[in-house]
Amino acid sequence: MTTQQMTDAELAAQPAAYWTGVAYEALIAFTRARQAELGFTQPQYWLLRNLSKNDISPDGHGMTVPELRQAMSSYIRPEDDLEAESKVLLERGWLTRDDEGRLWITESGEEARVDFKRHAPAIRERIHQGIDDADYVTALKVLQQMIRNVGGTLP
């Protein structure tokens, strides 16, 4: 029986961990494929975001790759090679590296970050197609309650 043929009762008995894992992998693959079509990777975007004082960085100070890895620890994937990704950004002139190994975002890197960011709404729109905001909010509230139920920590 496929999931399209399952009754609500059968769906309610499905393991949440399985379906959240399937959803996570599909959403990450979709997002990364769209970003690759646009000429950048998700880790490159995260590097720029974490170094920009106009985004995640609280002060715009440079960071080493290990510091960036730590800052991204809740969302970086095991296969993400921040050293290799930062080298691409250095070659593009979007980052510089100081004598202490800290990476700094350049003006052209900031322009690239802003350009990358403008693609996010279209990616989100495709992912949310056919899902109204109320259903999406309900789904997130359910997931948050499941996290609390098992003693997990919400961000």
C-alpha positions, 0 to 999 in steps of 0.5 A: 500500500502506498502512502496515497492509499493509506487511511488517516488512521494508518498515517497516524500510526506511521513513525514520525522520525522516519517521515521527518528524516525523509522530508529533511533529505528531500528538502535539503536535496531540493534546496541544494540543487536549486542553489547549484543551478544558480551557481553557489552551494548552501555551505558557501551561502552559510559562510557568507551569512556567518561572516556578514555583519548584515546577517548572522554575524553579530559584529562582522569580525572574521572567523577561522574555519573551525570557528565557522564550523562550530557556529554552523554545528546545528545545521552543517552536514557531515559532507560539507567541507568548509575549508574547500568551500571557503577556498572557492569564495577566496578565489572569487574574491568574496572572502579574504584571509588574514595572517591569523587564518580568519576569514573576512567577507569582502564588499563583493562577497556581501553583494553575492550574499544579498544576491543569493538571498533574493533567490530564497523566496522562490525556493521556499514558494516551491517547497510550500506549494499547495500548503497554506500557512495555517497547515504549515504552522500546525505542522511545526507546532506538532514537531515542536511538541514532539521534540519537547515530549522526548526531552529535546531542546528547541532552538 
